[in-house]
Amino acid sequence: MPKPVQFRSGSLIYFHGDPADKIYILQTGKVSLVYQDLETGSDVRDPVQPGEFFGVKSALGRYPREENAVALSDTTVMAFTVPEFENVAMANSRIVMKMLKVFSNQMRRVHKQVSKIMAKEEASPADGLFSVGEFYLKNKRFSHAKHVFSRYLTFYPSGKNSVQASKNLETAENALSRYGDGKGPGVTVSKSVPSPAAQSAKVDAEKITKTYYDAVSLVSQGKYQEAFVSFKFIVDSGTDQEWISKASFEIGRCMFLMDKYEDSLTYLTNMVTKYPKHPDFLETMYIIGQCNEKIGRKDQATAFYKKIISMGGDDVIIEKVKRALGTLGA
């Protein structure tokens, strides 16, 4: 039987890339689905209304989640297994109609975004086609990427991105055969021609590097507020995303070390939503669990700790999590 599940405000119901074994219907509260915009690559947030369901497409299609689901307030959802949902849907045509409406809206949204991309690239359709292929490759939609890059090389065999398109095509084919769509490690994509905007946006890399490691040193000295200011400077500078993501983690950690548990919880929850493949992802999850524990939300803390153990990885973090669970008696 489907069961009601409660989530605190700021909790992550599921992550991008998680196995999709549940379908949810929102009963009370607010939920936002966060995914990447095809056109800009920035985060887009779709609200879920009470009575609506989410997580259907990936669960029925049996592929990993394509978005993050975040509780924006204290929330209660009904969680269905796939067989439970199928049984309910077969007995209730209204649910089927709602599901078709959701899928229709999603298809219109994707079509609109792709149309915008192609409209912006009218002066250079080759660049537009190449950009679409890159998006699919970055997001592990390898069959789509393979098709797009094949079309690019057919129509623009001497195009300025033809060499990179050939490499991307090979990457897509290899990943598709080894892992399948939506699976496998992340793919790093580099364009053969860097954009002028990216070049002009660069700041002094040496200064950023020095600022980062000086701030890390301040943390080790217990000067958390000073370190916080330095890390925030890096994030606000808009420099290389690698430094921004590293500094973002450190900002959340500084908040925790300054006993600002609510602020740290909110900040780090947003961070893992934006950077689901962050190198400090497990440590971030551990700090989120610690924040919940400090605030008195033991059930939420336990859920995060168990999530970390299920993911596996860093033995040091796993050992800390096990000790934390033992302290909670879980």
LOKOL-36888 format. One record per residue (C-alpha): residue number from 1; residue in one letter; x, y, z. Coordinates in Angstrom, 2 decimals, always signed. Layout:
// residues N
R    i  aa       c1       c2       c3
R  NUM   a        X        Y        Z
...
END
This chain:
// residues 330
R    i  aa       c1       c2       c3
R    1   m    +0.00    +0.00    +0.00
R    2   p    +1.21    +3.55    -0.71
R    3   k    +2.51    +5.33    +2.37
R    4   p    +2.56    +9.00    +3.44
R    5   v    +6.10   +10.34    +3.77
R    6   q    +7.00   +13.64    +5.45
R    7   f    +9.86   +15.95    +4.47
R    8   r   +11.09   +19.02    +6.30
R    9   s   +11.47   +22.36    +4.52
R   10   g   +14.69   +22.36    +2.49
R   11   s   +14.88   +18.56    +2.24
R   12   l   +15.79   +16.81    -1.00
R   13   i   +13.17   +14.20    -1.87
R   14   y   +15.37   +12.76    -4.59
R   15   f   +18.48   +13.72    -6.54
R   16   h   +19.29   +13.93   -10.22
R   17   g   +20.72   +10.53   -11.13
R   18   d   +19.00    +8.60    -8.31
R   19   p   +17.34    +5.28    -9.17
R   20   a   +13.66    +5.95    -9.91
R   21   d   +11.73    +3.39    -7.88
R   22   k    +8.96    +5.61    -6.45
R   23   i    +6.19    +7.86    -7.76
R   24   y    +4.95   +10.68    -5.54
R   25   i    +1.71   +12.61    -5.13
R   26   l    +1.94   +15.88    -3.21
R   27   q    -0.60   +16.03    -0.38
R   28   t    +0.42   +19.13    +1.58
R   29   g    +3.26   +21.62    +1.38
R   30   k    +5.35   +22.86    -1.55
R   31   v    +7.70   +20.95    -3.85
R   32   s    +9.90   +22.28    -6.65
R   33   l   +11.41   +20.20    -9.47
R   34   v   +14.82   +21.59   -10.43
R   35   y   +16.29   +20.75   -13.83
R   36   q   +18.66   +22.29   -16.37
R   37   d   +17.35   +24.60   -19.06
R   38   l   +18.19   +23.41   -22.58
R   39   e   +18.80   +26.94   -23.81
R   40   t   +20.89   +28.50   -21.06
R   41   g   +22.10   +25.56   -18.96
R   42   s   +20.82   +27.39   -15.86
R   43   d   +18.53   +25.91   -13.23
R   44   v   +14.77   +25.97   -13.85
R   45   r   +12.31   +25.36   -11.02
R   46   d    +8.86   +23.90   -11.70
R   47   p    +6.42   +24.04    -8.76
R   48   v    +4.31   +20.98    -7.93
R   49   q    +0.78   +21.75    -6.72
R   50   p    -1.08   +19.71    -4.05
R   51   g    -2.81   +16.78    -5.75
R   52   e    -0.23   +16.59    -8.54
R   53   f    +2.20   +13.73    -8.92
R   54   f    +5.90   +13.81    -9.83
R   55   g    +8.70   +11.37   -10.57
R   56   v    +6.41    +9.44   -12.92
R   57   k    +8.30    +9.55   -16.19
R   58   s   +11.62    +8.23   -14.89
R   59   a    +9.95    +5.61   -12.68
R   60   l    +7.77    +4.20   -15.46
R   61   g   +10.64    +4.46   -17.95
R   62   r   +13.00    +2.80   -15.47
R   63   y   +15.84    +5.30   -15.94
R   64   p   +17.56    +7.59   -13.38
R   65   r   +15.96   +10.81   -12.22
R   66   e   +16.46   +13.76   -14.57
R   67   e   +15.80   +16.44   -11.94
R   68   n   +16.07   +17.20    -8.23
R   69   a   +12.88   +17.31    -6.15
R   70   v   +13.13   +19.79    -3.28
R   71   a   +10.65   +20.38    -0.46
R   72   l   +10.17   +24.16    -0.13
R   73   s    +8.17   +23.83    +3.10
R   74   d    +7.23   +21.06    +5.51
R   75   t    +5.68   +18.60    +3.08
R   76   t    +3.72   +15.35    +3.01
R   77   v    +3.67   +13.13    -0.07
R   78   m    +2.18    +9.74    -0.89
R   79   a    +4.88    +7.39    -2.13
R   80   f    +3.86    +4.66    -4.59
R   81   t    +5.93    +1.81    -5.92
R   82   v    +5.60    +1.42    -9.68
R   83   p    +3.25    -1.61    -9.41
R   84   e    +1.09    +0.24    -6.85
R   85   f    +0.82    +3.28    -9.11
R   86   e    -0.01    +1.14   -12.15
R   87   n    -2.81    -0.58   -10.23
R   88   v    -4.27    +2.74    -9.09
R   89   a    -3.96    +4.27   -12.56
R   90   m    -5.70    +1.32   -14.22
R   91   a    -8.64    +1.73   -11.85
R   92   n    -8.86    +5.52   -12.17
R   93   s    -9.00    +7.15   -15.61
R   94   r    -8.64   +10.63   -14.05
R   95   i    -5.08    +9.78   -12.98
R   96   v    -4.25    +8.66   -16.52
R   97   m    -5.59   +11.96   -17.88
R   98   k    -3.51   +13.93   -15.36
R   99   m    -0.44   +11.94   -16.34
R  100   l    -1.00   +12.64   -20.04
R  101   k    -1.40   +16.34   -19.23
R  102   v    +1.93   +16.38   -17.35
R  103   f    +3.75   +14.62   -20.18
R  104   s    +2.17   +16.95   -22.74
R  105   n    +3.30   +20.02   -20.81
R  106   q    +6.83   +18.65   -20.50
R  107   m    +7.04   +17.96   -24.24
R  108   r    +5.78   +21.48   -25.05
R  109   r    +8.38   +22.94   -22.69
R  110   v   +11.24   +21.00   -24.31
R  111   h    +9.99   +21.89   -27.80
R  112   k    +9.83   +25.58   -26.83
R  113   q   +13.38   +25.55   -25.46
R  114   v   +14.82   +23.79   -28.50
R  115   s   +12.96   +26.23   -30.76
R  116   k   +14.53   +29.15   -28.90
R  117   i   +17.99   +27.66   -29.33
R  118   m   +17.51   +27.17   -33.03
R  119   a   +15.96   +30.64   -33.47
R  120   k   +18.92   +32.29   -31.76
R  121   e   +21.30   +30.40   -33.98
R  122   e   +19.63   +31.27   -37.28
R  123   a   +22.72   +33.18   -38.39
R  124   s   +24.83   +30.11   -37.65
R  125   p   +22.79   +26.89   -37.73
R  126   a   +25.97   +24.84   -37.53
R  127   d   +26.83   +26.35   -34.12
R  128   g   +23.26   +25.81   -32.94
R  129   l   +23.32   +22.14   -33.92
R  130   f   +26.71   +21.67   -32.27
R  131   s   +25.46   +23.31   -29.03
R  132   v   +22.43   +21.00   -28.89
R  133   g   +24.72   +17.99   -29.29
R  134   e   +26.94   +19.25   -26.48
R  135   f   +23.97   +19.64   -24.17
R  136   y   +22.84   +16.07   -24.77
R  137   l   +26.37   +14.76   -24.27
R  138   k   +26.87   +16.65   -20.98
R  139   n   +23.58   +15.27   -19.68
R  140   k   +24.39   +11.66   -20.66
R  141   r   +21.69   +11.47   -23.33
R  142   f   +24.14    +9.59   -25.48
R  143   s   +21.77    +8.32   -28.18
R  144   h   +20.55   +11.89   -28.79
R  145   a   +24.13   +13.22   -28.83
R  146   k   +25.18   +10.52   -31.28
R  147   h   +22.36   +11.46   -33.66
R  148   v   +23.03   +15.22   -33.44
R  149   f   +26.79   +15.01   -33.97
R  150   s   +26.27   +12.59   -36.86
R  151   r   +23.94   +15.14   -38.48
R  152   y   +26.47   +17.91   -37.86
R  153   l   +29.24   +16.00   -39.63
R  154   t   +26.88   +15.14   -42.51
R  155   f   +25.84   +18.74   -43.14
R  156   y   +29.01   +20.57   -42.03
R  157   p   +31.98   +18.22   -42.66
R  158   s   +34.33   +21.23   -42.86
R  159   g   +32.68   +23.29   -40.14
R  160   k   +34.79   +25.04   -37.50
R  161   n   +33.65   +22.46   -34.89
R  162   s   +33.99   +19.40   -37.12
R  163   v   +37.08   +18.05   -35.33
R  164   q   +35.46   +18.39   -31.91
R  165   a   +32.18   +17.01   -33.26
R  166   s   +34.03   +13.87   -34.40
R  167   k   +35.54   +13.46   -30.91
R  168   n   +32.17   +14.04   -29.27
R  169   l   +30.53   +11.52   -31.58
R  170   e   +33.11    +8.91   -30.62
R  171   t   +32.60    +9.72   -26.93
R  172   a   +28.82    +9.38   -27.27
R  173   e   +29.08    +6.05   -29.12
R  174   n   +31.51    +4.58   -26.58
R  175   a   +29.46    +5.75   -23.58
R  176   l   +26.22    +4.49   -25.11
R  177   s   +27.65    +1.02   -25.74
R  178   r   +29.29    +0.79   -22.29
R  179   y   +26.72    +2.40   -20.02
R  180   g   +23.49    +3.15   -21.88
R  181   d   +21.53    +6.40   -21.86
R  182   g   +21.57    +8.38   -18.62
R  183   k   +24.23    +6.23   -16.98
R  184   g   +27.98    +6.13   -16.46
R  185   p   +30.44    +8.81   -15.27
R  186   g   +30.08   +12.47   -16.19
R  187   v   +31.35   +13.60   -19.58
R  188   t   +33.60   +16.65   -19.89
R  189   v   +32.98   +18.56   -23.10
R  190   s   +35.36   +21.21   -24.44
R  191   k   +34.57   +23.24   -27.52
R  192   s   +37.19   +23.56   -30.22
R  193   v   +36.61   +27.32   -30.35
R  194   p   +36.35   +29.05   -26.94
R  195   s   +33.73   +31.78   -26.76
R  196   p   +34.90   +35.41   -26.51
R  197   a   +32.53   +35.89   -23.57
R  198   a   +34.25   +33.12   -21.64
R  199   q   +37.67   +34.62   -22.39
R  200   s   +36.65   +38.11   -21.28
R  201   a   +35.05   +36.76   -18.06
R  202   k   +38.30   +35.26   -16.77
R  203   v   +39.88   +36.88   -13.72
R  204   d   +43.37   +36.54   -12.39
R  205   a   +43.60   +32.77   -11.78
R  206   e   +46.60   +33.12    -9.49
R  207   k   +44.74   +35.58    -7.26
R  208   i   +41.73   +33.28    -6.97
R  209   t   +43.96   +30.29    -6.18
R  210   k   +45.83   +32.22    -3.48
R  211   t   +42.57   +33.56    -2.01
R  212   y   +41.13   +30.04    -1.81
R  213   y   +44.10   +28.44    -0.05
R  214   d   +44.55   +31.42    +2.27
R  215   a   +40.89   +30.99    +3.25
R  216   v   +41.40   +27.27    +3.86
R  217   s   +44.27   +28.20    +6.16
R  218   l   +41.98   +30.63    +8.02
R  219   v   +39.51   +27.78    +8.61
R  220   s   +42.28   +25.66   +10.15
R  221   q   +43.05   +28.59   +12.47
R  222   g   +39.41   +28.82   +13.55
R  223   k   +38.91   +32.19   +11.82
R  224   y   +35.65   +31.12   +10.20
R  225   q   +34.15   +34.56    +9.55
R  226   e   +37.27   +35.79    +7.75
R  227   a   +37.39   +32.59    +5.71
R  228   f   +33.68   +32.97    +4.90
R  229   v   +34.32   +36.45    +3.42
R  230   s   +37.17   +35.16    +1.24
R  231   f   +35.19   +32.19    -0.06
R  232   k   +32.24   +34.47    -0.84
R  233   f   +34.59   +36.72    -2.83
R  234   i   +35.50   +33.74    -5.01
R  235   v   +31.86   +32.81    -5.60
R  236   d   +30.90   +36.41    -6.39
R  237   s   +33.86   +36.82    -8.78
R  238   g   +32.19   +34.57   -11.37
R  239   t   +35.49   +32.89   -12.20
R  240   d   +36.10   +29.24   -13.13
R  241   q   +33.20   +27.01   -12.02
R  242   e   +35.57   +24.58   -10.33
R  243   w   +36.73   +27.28    -7.89
R  244   i   +33.17   +28.52    -7.40
R  245   s   +31.90   +25.04    -6.55
R  246   k   +34.79   +24.45    -4.12
R  247   a   +34.27   +27.80    -2.44
R  248   s   +30.51   +27.18    -2.26
R  249   f   +31.10   +24.03    -0.21
R  250   e   +33.47   +25.91    +2.10
R  251   i   +30.89   +28.68    +2.65
R  252   g   +28.37   +26.10    +3.87
R  253   r   +31.02   +24.49    +6.06
R  254   c   +31.97   +27.85    +7.60
R  255   m   +28.32   +28.51    +8.41
R  256   f   +28.16   +25.15   +10.19
R  257   l   +31.37   +25.84   +12.12
R  258   m   +29.94   +29.22   +13.19
R  259   d   +26.87   +27.34   +14.57
R  260   k   +24.59   +28.85   +11.90
R  261   y   +22.91   +25.50   +11.34
R  262   e   +19.74   +26.69    +9.61
R  263   d   +21.74   +28.92    +7.24
R  264   s   +24.22   +26.13    +6.52
R  265   l   +21.39   +23.65    +5.90
R  266   t   +19.63   +25.96    +3.44
R  267   y   +22.85   +26.93    +1.65
R  268   l   +24.23   +23.41    +1.29
R  269   t   +20.86   +22.02    +0.17
R  270   n   +20.82   +24.57    -2.66
R  271   m   +24.46   +23.80    -3.41
R  272   v   +23.98   +20.05    -3.92
R  273   t   +20.97   +20.84    -6.08
R  274   k   +23.14   +23.04    -8.28
R  275   y   +26.22   +20.78    -8.17
R  276   p   +24.93   +17.18    -7.96
R  277   k   +28.40   +15.89    -8.98
R  278   h   +30.36   +18.05    -6.55
R  279   p   +33.63   +16.35    -5.48
R  280   d   +32.68   +16.99    -1.84
R  281   f   +29.14   +15.71    -2.29
R  282   l   +29.33   +13.05    +0.44
R  283   e   +30.92   +15.47    +2.91
R  284   t   +28.20   +17.99    +2.08
R  285   m   +25.53   +15.37    +2.75
R  286   y   +27.22   +14.58    +6.07
R  287   i   +27.20   +18.25    +7.12
R  288   i   +23.52   +18.52    +6.11
R  289   g   +22.86   +15.52    +8.34
R  290   q   +24.84   +17.17   +11.13
R  291   c   +22.83   +20.40   +10.74
R  292   n   +19.58   +18.47   +11.05
R  293   e   +20.93   +16.69   +14.11
R  294   k   +22.01   +19.97   +15.76
R  295   i   +18.58   +21.50   +15.09
R  296   g   +16.89   +18.45   +16.63
R  297   r   +15.58   +16.86   +13.45
R  298   k   +16.88   +13.38   +14.21
R  299   d   +14.71   +11.59   +11.66
R  300   q   +15.98   +13.85    +8.88
R  301   a   +19.57   +13.41   +10.05
R  302   t   +19.17    +9.63   +10.07
R  303   a   +17.72    +9.68    +6.55
R  304   f   +20.70   +11.64    +5.23
R  305   y   +23.22    +9.39    +6.99
R  306   k   +21.59    +6.26    +5.57
R  307   k   +21.55    +7.86    +2.11
R  308   i   +25.33    +8.39    +2.35
R  309   i   +25.92    +4.75    +3.32
R  310   s   +23.76    +3.54    +0.43
R  311   m   +25.86    +5.62    -1.98
R  312   g   +29.17    +4.20    -0.73
R  313   g   +32.51    +5.79    -1.51
R  314   d   +34.87    +7.58    +0.88
R  315   d   +35.64    +5.18    +3.77
R  316   v   +36.52    +8.04    +6.14
R  317   i   +33.13    +9.71    +5.64
R  318   i   +31.29    +6.38    +5.85
R  319   e   +32.97    +5.70    +9.19
R  320   k   +31.93    +9.15   +10.50
R  321   v   +28.37    +8.49    +9.35
R  322   k   +28.26    +5.12   +11.09
R  323   r   +29.42    +6.73   +14.33
R  324   a   +26.74    +9.42   +13.96
R  325   l   +24.07    +6.78   +13.40
R  326   g   +25.28    +4.89   +16.45
R  327   t   +24.97    +8.03   +18.54
R  328   l   +21.38    +8.47   +17.31
R  329   g   +20.65    +4.81   +18.06
R  330   a   +19.67    +4.18   +14.42
END
